[in-house]
Amino acid sequence: MKFNKDDPQYTYGSFHWDSRGRNIVFQRFELDVPFAKPEIMLWHAETGEIQSVVQDASLPNWLP
């Protein structure tokens, strides 16, 4: 799926580039859903595609 930062269904945060500048991990949280859980997403800069990495997780970051 393509990343759409203007999607009103979600809020996004905690963006972090990898050390090569090829990918970003970030947190996505679905709005208007009772008891929604945050998920960690990965955005591939080359293709513009995003994928879910972990559900019920928050504050992603890259390990050194």
PDB file of N, H, CA, C and O in Angstrom:
ATOM      1  N   MET A   1       0.836  -1.167   0.000  1.00  0.00           N
ATOM      2  CA  MET A   1       0.000   0.000   0.000  1.00  0.00           C
ATOM      3  C   MET A   1       0.888   1.239   0.000  1.00  0.00           C
ATOM      4  O   MET A   1       1.995   1.214   0.537  1.00  0.00           O
ATOM      5  N   LYS A   2       0.415   2.293  -0.586  1.00  0.00           N
ATOM      6  H   LYS A   2      -0.485   2.313  -1.022  1.00  0.00           H
ATOM      7  CA  LYS A   2       1.157   3.557  -0.635  1.00  0.00           C
ATOM      8  C   LYS A   2       0.873   4.380   0.624  1.00  0.00           C
ATOM      9  O   LYS A   2      -0.210   4.309   1.203  1.00  0.00           O
ATOM     10  N   PHE A   3       1.863   5.149   1.023  1.00  0.00           N
ATOM     11  H   PHE A   3       2.744   5.206   0.552  1.00  0.00           H
ATOM     12  CA  PHE A   3       1.740   5.998   2.206  1.00  0.00           C
ATOM     13  C   PHE A   3       0.979   7.266   1.851  1.00  0.00           C
ATOM     14  O   PHE A   3       1.295   7.927   0.862  1.00  0.00           O
ATOM     15  N   ASN A   4      -0.019   7.606   2.651  1.00  0.00           N
ATOM     16  H   ASN A   4      -0.276   7.070   3.455  1.00  0.00           H
ATOM     17  CA  ASN A   4      -0.799   8.817   2.462  1.00  0.00           C
ATOM     18  C   ASN A   4      -0.854   9.555   3.795  1.00  0.00           C
ATOM     19  O   ASN A   4      -1.683   9.248   4.651  1.00  0.00           O
ATOM     20  N   LYS A   5       0.032  10.525   3.961  1.00  0.00           N
ATOM     21  H   LYS A   5       0.706  10.775   3.265  1.00  0.00           H
ATOM     22  CA  LYS A   5       0.112  11.248   5.230  1.00  0.00           C
ATOM     23  C   LYS A   5      -1.145  12.062   5.526  1.00  0.00           C
ATOM     24  O   LYS A   5      -1.341  12.493   6.662  1.00  0.00           O
ATOM     25  N   ASP A   6      -1.993  12.278   4.534  1.00  0.00           N
ATOM     26  H   ASP A   6      -1.834  11.928   3.611  1.00  0.00           H
ATOM     27  CA  ASP A   6      -3.210  13.062   4.726  1.00  0.00           C
ATOM     28  C   ASP A   6      -4.429  12.184   5.005  1.00  0.00           C
ATOM     29  O   ASP A   6      -5.556  12.679   4.996  1.00  0.00           O
ATOM     30  N   ASP A   7      -4.222  10.903   5.251  1.00  0.00           N
ATOM     31  H   ASP A   7      -3.307  10.501   5.258  1.00  0.00           H
ATOM     32  CA  ASP A   7      -5.318   9.988   5.545  1.00  0.00           C
ATOM     33  C   ASP A   7      -5.920  10.358   6.898  1.00  0.00           C
ATOM     34  O   ASP A   7      -5.246  10.225   7.919  1.00  0.00           O
ATOM     35  N   PRO A   8      -7.175  10.820   6.933  1.00  0.00           N
ATOM     36  CA  PRO A   8      -7.778  11.265   8.195  1.00  0.00           C
ATOM     37  C   PRO A   8      -8.118  10.117   9.147  1.00  0.00           C
ATOM     38  O   PRO A   8      -8.535  10.363  10.279  1.00  0.00           O
ATOM     39  N   GLN A   9      -7.949   8.882   8.713  1.00  0.00           N
ATOM     40  H   GLN A   9      -7.611   8.681   7.793  1.00  0.00           H
ATOM     41  CA  GLN A   9      -8.264   7.727   9.547  1.00  0.00           C
ATOM     42  C   GLN A   9      -7.144   7.423  10.547  1.00  0.00           C
ATOM     43  O   GLN A   9      -7.371   6.711  11.525  1.00  0.00           O
ATOM     44  N   TYR A  10      -5.933   7.957  10.310  1.00  0.00           N
ATOM     45  H   TYR A  10      -5.749   8.536   9.515  1.00  0.00           H
ATOM     46  CA  TYR A  10      -4.777   7.644  11.146  1.00  0.00           C
ATOM     47  C   TYR A  10      -4.041   8.902  11.583  1.00  0.00           C
ATOM     48  O   TYR A  10      -4.153   9.958  10.959  1.00  0.00           O
ATOM     49  N   THR A  11      -3.287   8.767  12.670  1.00  0.00           N
ATOM     50  H   THR A  11      -3.197   7.909  13.177  1.00  0.00           H
ATOM     51  CA  THR A  11      -2.328   9.779  13.070  1.00  0.00           C
ATOM     52  C   THR A  11      -0.958   9.103  13.048  1.00  0.00           C
ATOM     53  O   THR A  11      -0.839   7.915  13.349  1.00  0.00           O
ATOM     54  N   TYR A  12       0.071   9.866  12.691  1.00  0.00           N
ATOM     55  H   TYR A  12      -0.026  10.831  12.447  1.00  0.00           H
ATOM     56  CA  TYR A  12       1.415   9.312  12.516  1.00  0.00           C
ATOM     57  C   TYR A  12       2.405  10.057  13.391  1.00  0.00           C
ATOM     58  O   TYR A  12       2.217  11.237  13.688  1.00  0.00           O
ATOM     59  N   GLY A  13       3.471   9.360  13.809  1.00  0.00           N
ATOM     60  H   GLY A  13       3.623   8.401  13.568  1.00  0.00           H
ATOM     61  CA  GLY A  13       4.494  10.017  14.605  1.00  0.00           C
ATOM     62  C   GLY A  13       5.729   9.157  14.757  1.00  0.00           C
ATOM     63  O   GLY A  13       5.792   8.032  14.262  1.00  0.00           O
ATOM     64  N   SER A  14       6.715   9.712  15.456  1.00  0.00           N
ATOM     65  H   SER A  14       6.664  10.626  15.858  1.00  0.00           H
ATOM     66  CA  SER A  14       7.964   9.026  15.777  1.00  0.00           C
ATOM     67  C   SER A  14       8.666   8.491  14.525  1.00  0.00           C
ATOM     68  O   SER A  14       9.025   7.316  14.456  1.00  0.00           O
ATOM     69  N   PHE A  15       8.855   9.371  13.538  1.00  0.00           N
ATOM     70  H   PHE A  15       8.564  10.326  13.594  1.00  0.00           H
ATOM     71  CA  PHE A  15       9.523   9.000  12.288  1.00  0.00           C
ATOM     72  C   PHE A  15      11.033   8.912  12.492  1.00  0.00           C
ATOM     73  O   PHE A  15      11.625   9.788  13.122  1.00  0.00           O
ATOM     74  N   HIS A  16      11.661   7.856  11.961  1.00  0.00           N
ATOM     75  H   HIS A  16      11.180   7.145  11.449  1.00  0.00           H
ATOM     76  CA  HIS A  16      13.116   7.696  12.048  1.00  0.00           C
ATOM     77  C   HIS A  16      13.651   7.072  10.758  1.00  0.00           C
ATOM     78  O   HIS A  16      13.226   5.988  10.358  1.00  0.00           O
ATOM     79  N   TRP A  17      14.592   7.775  10.113  1.00  0.00           N
ATOM     80  H   TRP A  17      14.937   8.656  10.439  1.00  0.00           H
ATOM     81  CA  TRP A  17      15.278   7.248   8.922  1.00  0.00           C
ATOM     82  C   TRP A  17      16.267   6.168   9.345  1.00  0.00           C
ATOM     83  O   TRP A  17      16.820   6.232  10.442  1.00  0.00           O
ATOM     84  N   ASP A  18      16.494   5.173   8.481  1.00  0.00           N
ATOM     85  H   ASP A  18      16.044   5.121   7.590  1.00  0.00           H
ATOM     86  CA  ASP A  18      17.585   4.236   8.737  1.00  0.00           C
ATOM     87  C   ASP A  18      18.906   4.918   8.398  1.00  0.00           C
ATOM     88  O   ASP A  18      18.905   6.003   7.817  1.00  0.00           O
ATOM     89  N   SER A  19      20.022   4.306   8.748  1.00  0.00           N
ATOM     90  H   SER A  19      20.023   3.425   9.220  1.00  0.00           H
ATOM     91  CA  SER A  19      21.333   4.942   8.578  1.00  0.00           C
ATOM     92  C   SER A  19      21.709   5.168   7.112  1.00  0.00           C
ATOM     93  O   SER A  19      22.558   6.014   6.829  1.00  0.00           O
ATOM     94  N   ARG A  20      21.110   4.448   6.186  1.00  0.00           N
ATOM     95  H   ARG A  20      20.420   3.761   6.416  1.00  0.00           H
ATOM     96  CA  ARG A  20      21.387   4.615   4.761  1.00  0.00           C
ATOM     97  C   ARG A  20      20.413   5.570   4.066  1.00  0.00           C
ATOM     98  O   ARG A  20      20.596   5.902   2.894  1.00  0.00           O
ATOM     99  N   GLY A  21      19.395   6.004   4.778  1.00  0.00           N
ATOM    100  H   GLY A  21      19.246   5.735   5.730  1.00  0.00           H
ATOM    101  CA  GLY A  21      18.417   6.914   4.203  1.00  0.00           C
ATOM    102  C   GLY A  21      17.494   6.265   3.197  1.00  0.00           C
ATOM    103  O   GLY A  21      17.000   6.926   2.284  1.00  0.00           O
ATOM    104  N   ARG A  22      17.259   4.978   3.356  1.00  0.00           N
ATOM    105  H   ARG A  22      17.660   4.440   4.097  1.00  0.00           H
ATOM    106  CA  ARG A  22      16.411   4.236   2.406  1.00  0.00           C
ATOM    107  C   ARG A  22      15.011   3.937   2.943  1.00  0.00           C
ATOM    108  O   ARG A  22      14.071   3.749   2.171  1.00  0.00           O
ATOM    109  N   ASN A  23      14.878   3.895   4.256  1.00  0.00           N
ATOM    110  H   ASN A  23      15.642   4.047   4.884  1.00  0.00           H
ATOM    111  CA  ASN A  23      13.609   3.508   4.874  1.00  0.00           C
ATOM    112  C   ASN A  23      13.331   4.362   6.106  1.00  0.00           C
ATOM    113  O   ASN A  23      14.242   4.898   6.736  1.00  0.00           O
ATOM    114  N   ILE A  24      12.055   4.471   6.426  1.00  0.00           N
ATOM    115  H   ILE A  24      11.314   4.036   5.913  1.00  0.00           H
ATOM    116  CA  ILE A  24      11.629   5.163   7.643  1.00  0.00           C
ATOM    117  C   ILE A  24      10.729   4.214   8.430  1.00  0.00           C
ATOM    118  O   ILE A  24       9.836   3.583   7.865  1.00  0.00           O
ATOM    119  N   VAL A  25      10.969   4.119   9.732  1.00  0.00           N
ATOM    120  H   VAL A  25      11.695   4.632  10.190  1.00  0.00           H
ATOM    121  CA  VAL A  25      10.010   3.447  10.606  1.00  0.00           C
ATOM    122  C   VAL A  25       9.206   4.543  11.295  1.00  0.00           C
ATOM    123  O   VAL A  25       9.721   5.625  11.578  1.00  0.00           O
ATOM    124  N   PHE A  26       7.955   4.252  11.557  1.00  0.00           N
ATOM    125  H   PHE A  26       7.537   3.374  11.328  1.00  0.00           H
ATOM    126  CA  PHE A  26       7.105   5.229  12.231  1.00  0.00           C
ATOM    127  C   PHE A  26       5.965   4.519  12.921  1.00  0.00           C
ATOM    128  O   PHE A  26       5.685   3.348  12.668  1.00  0.00           O
ATOM    129  N   GLN A  27       5.312   5.261  13.801  1.00  0.00           N
ATOM    130  H   GLN A  27       5.539   6.213  14.007  1.00  0.00           H
ATOM    131  CA  GLN A  27       4.157   4.753  14.525  1.00  0.00           C
ATOM    132  C   GLN A  27       2.888   5.256  13.851  1.00  0.00           C
ATOM    133  O   GLN A  27       2.798   6.420  13.459  1.00  0.00           O
ATOM    134  N   ARG A  28       1.919   4.374  13.723  1.00  0.00           N
ATOM    135  H   ARG A  28       1.993   3.428  14.041  1.00  0.00           H
ATOM    136  CA  ARG A  28       0.623   4.750  13.160  1.00  0.00           C
ATOM    137  C   ARG A  28      -0.446   4.337  14.170  1.00  0.00           C
ATOM    138  O   ARG A  28      -0.399   3.251  14.748  1.00  0.00           O
ATOM    139  N   PHE A  29      -1.414   5.239  14.362  1.00  0.00           N
ATOM    140  H   PHE A  29      -1.453   6.120  13.892  1.00  0.00           H
ATOM    141  CA  PHE A  29      -2.482   4.980  15.319  1.00  0.00           C
ATOM    142  C   PHE A  29      -3.807   5.293  14.651  1.00  0.00           C
ATOM    143  O   PHE A  29      -4.006   6.394  14.137  1.00  0.00           O
ATOM    144  N   GLU A  30      -4.713   4.328  14.657  1.00  0.00           N
ATOM    145  H   GLU A  30      -4.552   3.433  15.074  1.00  0.00           H
ATOM    146  CA  GLU A  30      -6.016   4.510  14.015  1.00  0.00           C
ATOM    147  C   GLU A  30      -6.932   5.333  14.919  1.00  0.00           C
ATOM    148  O   GLU A  30      -7.090   5.041  16.104  1.00  0.00           O
ATOM    149  N   LEU A  31      -7.526   6.359  14.333  1.00  0.00           N
ATOM    150  H   LEU A  31      -7.398   6.596  13.370  1.00  0.00           H
ATOM    151  CA  LEU A  31      -8.434   7.237  15.065  1.00  0.00           C
ATOM    152  C   LEU A  31      -9.863   6.698  15.002  1.00  0.00           C
ATOM    153  O   LEU A  31     -10.182   5.867  14.152  1.00  0.00           O
ATOM    154  N   ASP A  32     -10.698   7.162  15.883  1.00  0.00           N
ATOM    155  H   ASP A  32     -10.439   7.837  16.574  1.00  0.00           H
ATOM    156  CA  ASP A  32     -12.123   6.812  15.914  1.00  0.00           C
ATOM    157  C   ASP A  32     -12.379   5.318  16.054  1.00  0.00           C
ATOM    158  O   ASP A  32     -13.429   4.823  15.645  1.00  0.00           O
ATOM    159  N   VAL A  33     -11.414   4.594  16.635  1.00  0.00           N
ATOM    160  H   VAL A  33     -10.560   4.996  16.967  1.00  0.00           H
ATOM    161  CA  VAL A  33     -11.591   3.168  16.905  1.00  0.00           C
ATOM    162  C   VAL A  33     -11.365   2.971  18.405  1.00  0.00           C
ATOM    163  O   VAL A  33     -10.252   3.161  18.894  1.00  0.00           O
ATOM    164  N   PRO A  34     -12.404   2.597  19.124  1.00  0.00           N
ATOM    165  CA  PRO A  34     -12.224   2.395  20.568  1.00  0.00           C
ATOM    166  C   PRO A  34     -11.165   1.337  20.855  1.00  0.00           C
ATOM    167  O   PRO A  34     -11.170   0.265  20.251  1.00  0.00           O
ATOM    168  N   PHE A  35     -10.276   1.638  21.762  1.00  0.00           N
ATOM    169  H   PHE A  35     -10.273   2.509  22.252  1.00  0.00           H
ATOM    170  CA  PHE A  35      -9.212   0.726  22.188  1.00  0.00           C
ATOM    171  C   PHE A  35      -8.255   0.336  21.056  1.00  0.00           C
ATOM    172  O   PHE A  35      -7.671  -0.748  21.075  1.00  0.00           O
ATOM    173  N   ALA A  36      -8.102   1.215  20.086  1.00  0.00           N
ATOM    174  H   ALA A  36      -8.577   2.095  20.070  1.00  0.00           H
ATOM    175  CA  ALA A  36      -7.159   0.948  18.990  1.00  0.00           C
ATOM    176  C   ALA A  36      -5.749   0.848  19.550  1.00  0.00           C
ATOM    177  O   ALA A  36      -5.403   1.532  20.514  1.00  0.00           O
ATOM    178  N   LYS A  37      -4.946   0.001  18.947  1.00  0.00           N
ATOM    179  H   LYS A  37      -5.226  -0.554  18.164  1.00  0.00           H
ATOM    180  CA  LYS A  37      -3.565  -0.182  19.377  1.00  0.00           C
ATOM    181  C   LYS A  37      -2.633   0.389  18.312  1.00  0.00           C
ATOM    182  O   LYS A  37      -2.897   0.246  17.118  1.00  0.00           O
ATOM    183  N   PRO A  38      -1.543   1.035  18.733  1.00  0.00           N
ATOM    184  CA  PRO A  38      -0.612   1.585  17.756  1.00  0.00           C
ATOM    185  C   PRO A  38       0.124   0.459  17.027  1.00  0.00           C
ATOM    186  O   PRO A  38       0.261  -0.649  17.546  1.00  0.00           O
ATOM    187  N   GLU A  39       0.589   0.761  15.830  1.00  0.00           N
ATOM    188  H   GLU A  39       0.478   1.661  15.408  1.00  0.00           H
ATOM    189  CA  GLU A  39       1.396  -0.208  15.106  1.00  0.00           C
ATOM    190  C   GLU A  39       2.624   0.470  14.514  1.00  0.00           C
ATOM    191  O   GLU A  39       2.620   1.672  14.245  1.00  0.00           O
ATOM    192  N   ILE A  40       3.658  -0.310  14.319  1.00  0.00           N
ATOM    193  H   ILE A  40       3.662  -1.286  14.537  1.00  0.00           H
ATOM    194  CA  ILE A  40       4.897   0.177  13.726  1.00  0.00           C
ATOM    195  C   ILE A  40       4.858  -0.145  12.242  1.00  0.00           C
ATOM    196  O   ILE A  40       4.577  -1.271  11.833  1.00  0.00           O
ATOM    197  N   MET A  41       5.145   0.872  11.453  1.00  0.00           N
ATOM    198  H   MET A  41       5.373   1.787  11.785  1.00  0.00           H
ATOM    199  CA  MET A  41       5.110   0.742  10.003  1.00  0.00           C
ATOM    200  C   MET A  41       6.503   1.014   9.433  1.00  0.00           C
ATOM    201  O   MET A  41       7.320   1.684  10.064  1.00  0.00           O
ATOM    202  N   LEU A  42       6.761   0.492   8.246  1.00  0.00           N
ATOM    203  H   LEU A  42       6.097  -0.052   7.733  1.00  0.00           H
ATOM    204  CA  LEU A  42       8.022   0.711   7.543  1.00  0.00           C
ATOM    205  C   LEU A  42       7.699   1.284   6.179  1.00  0.00           C
ATOM    206  O   LEU A  42       6.912   0.706   5.429  1.00  0.00           O
ATOM    207  N   TRP A  43       8.303   2.421   5.852  1.00  0.00           N
ATOM    208  H   TRP A  43       8.942   2.890   6.462  1.00  0.00           H
ATOM    209  CA  TRP A  43       8.123   3.070   4.544  1.00  0.00           C
ATOM    210  C   TRP A  43       9.404   2.908   3.749  1.00  0.00           C
ATOM    211  O   TRP A  43      10.486   3.255   4.223  1.00  0.00           O
ATOM    212  N   HIS A  44       9.280   2.376   2.526  1.00  0.00           N
ATOM    213  H   HIS A  44       8.401   2.094   2.141  1.00  0.00           H
ATOM    214  CA  HIS A  44      10.415   2.183   1.626  1.00  0.00           C
ATOM    215  C   HIS A  44      10.497   3.399   0.703  1.00  0.00           C
ATOM    216  O   HIS A  44       9.614   3.603  -0.131  1.00  0.00           O
ATOM    217  N   ALA A  45      11.538   4.200   0.845  1.00  0.00           N
ATOM    218  H   ALA A  45      12.255   4.034   1.523  1.00  0.00           H
ATOM    219  CA  ALA A  45      11.673   5.436   0.067  1.00  0.00           C
ATOM    220  C   ALA A  45      11.718   5.172  -1.429  1.00  0.00           C
ATOM    221  O   ALA A  45      11.177   5.951  -2.214  1.00  0.00           O
ATOM    222  N   GLU A  46      12.356   4.087  -1.827  1.00  0.00           N
ATOM    223  H   GLU A  46      12.796   3.455  -1.189  1.00  0.00           H
ATOM    224  CA  GLU A  46      12.519   3.794  -3.254  1.00  0.00           C
ATOM    225  C   GLU A  46      11.191   3.495  -3.947  1.00  0.00           C
ATOM    226  O   GLU A  46      10.974   3.919  -5.082  1.00  0.00           O
ATOM    227  N   THR A  47      10.312   2.771  -3.275  1.00  0.00           N
ATOM    228  H   THR A  47      10.489   2.426  -2.353  1.00  0.00           H
ATOM    229  CA  THR A  47       9.051   2.367  -3.899  1.00  0.00           C
ATOM    230  C   THR A  47       7.849   3.171  -3.412  1.00  0.00           C
ATOM    231  O   THR A  47       6.814   3.204  -4.078  1.00  0.00           O
ATOM    232  N   GLY A  48       7.982   3.825  -2.244  1.00  0.00           N
ATOM    233  H   GLY A  48       8.823   3.798  -1.704  1.00  0.00           H
ATOM    234  CA  GLY A  48       6.853   4.551  -1.669  1.00  0.00           C
ATOM    235  C   GLY A  48       5.865   3.642  -0.964  1.00  0.00           C
ATOM    236  O   GLY A  48       4.826   4.107  -0.497  1.00  0.00           O
ATOM    237  N   GLU A  49       6.167   2.359  -0.879  1.00  0.00           N
ATOM    238  H   GLU A  49       7.011   1.981  -1.259  1.00  0.00           H
ATOM    239  CA  GLU A  49       5.282   1.392  -0.239  1.00  0.00           C
ATOM    240  C   GLU A  49       5.485   1.387   1.272  1.00  0.00           C
ATOM    241  O   GLU A  49       6.582   1.649   1.766  1.00  0.00           O
ATOM    242  N   ILE A  50       4.403   1.084   2.000  1.00  0.00           N
ATOM    243  H   ILE A  50       3.512   0.871   1.599  1.00  0.00           H
ATOM    244  CA  ILE A  50       4.515   0.902   3.442  1.00  0.00           C
ATOM    245  C   ILE A  50       4.075  -0.508   3.795  1.00  0.00           C
ATOM    246  O   ILE A  50       3.286  -1.130   3.084  1.00  0.00           O
ATOM    247  N   GLN A  51       4.601  -0.995   4.905  1.00  0.00           N
ATOM    248  H   GLN A  51       5.242  -0.489   5.483  1.00  0.00           H
ATOM    249  CA  GLN A  51       4.165  -2.299   5.397  1.00  0.00           C
ATOM    250  C   GLN A  51       4.107  -2.261   6.911  1.00  0.00           C
ATOM    251  O   GLN A  51       4.873  -1.549   7.560  1.00  0.00           O
ATOM    252  N   SER A  52       3.199  -3.026   7.455  1.00  0.00           N
ATOM    253  H   SER A  52       2.577  -3.604   6.928  1.00  0.00           H
ATOM    254  CA  SER A  52       3.076  -3.151   8.899  1.00  0.00           C
ATOM    255  C   SER A  52       4.175  -4.089   9.389  1.00  0.00           C
ATOM    256  O   SER A  52       4.355  -5.180   8.848  1.00  0.00           O
ATOM    257  N   VAL A  53       4.909  -3.658  10.416  1.00  0.00           N
ATOM    258  H   VAL A  53       4.763  -2.771  10.856  1.00  0.00           H
ATOM    259  CA  VAL A  53       6.000  -4.457  10.957  1.00  0.00           C
ATOM    260  C   VAL A  53       5.571  -5.128  12.258  1.00  0.00           C
ATOM    261  O   VAL A  53       5.783  -6.326  12.442  1.00  0.00           O
ATOM    262  N   VAL A  54       4.965  -4.352  13.164  1.00  0.00           N
ATOM    263  H   VAL A  54       4.793  -3.378  13.015  1.00  0.00           H
ATOM    264  CA  VAL A  54       4.546  -4.867  14.469  1.00  0.00           C
ATOM    265  C   VAL A  54       3.247  -4.180  14.866  1.00  0.00           C
ATOM    266  O   VAL A  54       3.095  -2.972  14.686  1.00  0.00           O
ATOM    267  N   GLN A  55       2.318  -4.951  15.404  1.00  0.00           N
ATOM    268  H   GLN A  55       2.441  -5.932  15.549  1.00  0.00           H
ATOM    269  CA  GLN A  55       1.092  -4.368  15.931  1.00  0.00           C
ATOM    270  C   GLN A  55       1.167  -4.346  17.447  1.00  0.00           C
ATOM    271  O   GLN A  55       1.861  -5.161  18.056  1.00  0.00           O
ATOM    272  N   ASP A  56       0.451  -3.414  18.049  1.00  0.00           N
ATOM    273  H   ASP A  56      -0.112  -2.753  17.554  1.00  0.00           H
ATOM    274  CA  ASP A  56       0.445  -3.211  19.499  1.00  0.00           C
ATOM    275  C   ASP A  56       1.850  -2.873  20.001  1.00  0.00           C
ATOM    276  O   ASP A  56       2.338  -3.445  20.976  1.00  0.00           O
ATOM    277  N   ALA A  57       2.483  -1.925  19.305  1.00  0.00           N
ATOM    278  H   ALA A  57       2.087  -1.460  18.513  1.00  0.00           H
ATOM    279  CA  ALA A  57       3.827  -1.462  19.663  1.00  0.00           C
ATOM    280  C   ALA A  57       3.894   0.036  19.400  1.00  0.00           C
ATOM    281  O   ALA A  57       3.066   0.585  18.673  1.00  0.00           O
ATOM    282  N   SER A  58       4.892   0.698  20.000  1.00  0.00           N
ATOM    283  H   SER A  58       5.565   0.252  20.590  1.00  0.00           H
ATOM    284  CA  SER A  58       5.000   2.131  19.822  1.00  0.00           C
ATOM    285  C   SER A  58       6.457   2.578  19.890  1.00  0.00           C
ATOM    286  O   SER A  58       7.342   1.821  20.288  1.00  0.00           O
ATOM    287  N   LEU A  59       6.682   3.842  19.486  1.00  0.00           N
ATOM    288  H   LEU A  59       5.962   4.456  19.162  1.00  0.00           H
ATOM    289  CA  LEU A  59       7.971   4.505  19.556  1.00  0.00           C
ATOM    290  C   LEU A  59       9.111   3.714  18.910  1.00  0.00           C
ATOM    291  O   LEU A  59      10.057   3.323  19.594  1.00  0.00           O
ATOM    292  N   PRO A  60       9.027   3.476  17.603  1.00  0.00           N
ATOM    293  CA  PRO A  60      10.065   2.701  16.913  1.00  0.00           C
ATOM    294  C   PRO A  60      11.369   3.475  16.788  1.00  0.00           C
ATOM    295  O   PRO A  60      11.384   4.705  16.848  1.00  0.00           O
ATOM    296  N   ASN A  61      12.445   2.752  16.617  1.00  0.00           N
ATOM    297  H   ASN A  61      12.432   1.753  16.569  1.00  0.00           H
ATOM    298  CA  ASN A  61      13.749   3.331  16.364  1.00  0.00           C
ATOM    299  C   ASN A  61      14.637   2.256  15.784  1.00  0.00           C
ATOM    300  O   ASN A  61      14.358   1.068  15.946  1.00  0.00           O
ATOM    301  N   TRP A  62      15.696   2.650  15.114  1.00  0.00           N
ATOM    302  H   TRP A  62      15.922   3.615  14.983  1.00  0.00           H
ATOM    303  CA  TRP A  62      16.656   1.715  14.525  1.00  0.00           C
ATOM    304  C   TRP A  62      17.724   1.395  15.560  1.00  0.00           C
ATOM    305  O   TRP A  62      18.126   2.264  16.335  1.00  0.00           O
ATOM    306  N   LEU A  63      18.180   0.158  15.572  1.00  0.00           N
ATOM    307  H   LEU A  63      17.854  -0.548  14.942  1.00  0.00           H
ATOM    308  CA  LEU A  63      19.298  -0.214  16.426  1.00  0.00           C
ATOM    309  C   LEU A  63      20.594   0.179  15.723  1.00  0.00           C
ATOM    310  O   LEU A  63      20.677   0.138  14.495  1.00  0.00           O
ATOM    311  N   PRO A  64      21.597   0.556  16.500  1.00  0.00           N
ATOM    312  CA  PRO A  64      22.869   0.945  15.865  1.00  0.00           C
ATOM    313  C   PRO A  64      23.553  -0.225  15.188  1.00  0.00           C
ATOM    314  O   PRO A  64      24.628  -0.062  14.610  1.00  0.00           O
TER     315      PRO A  64
END
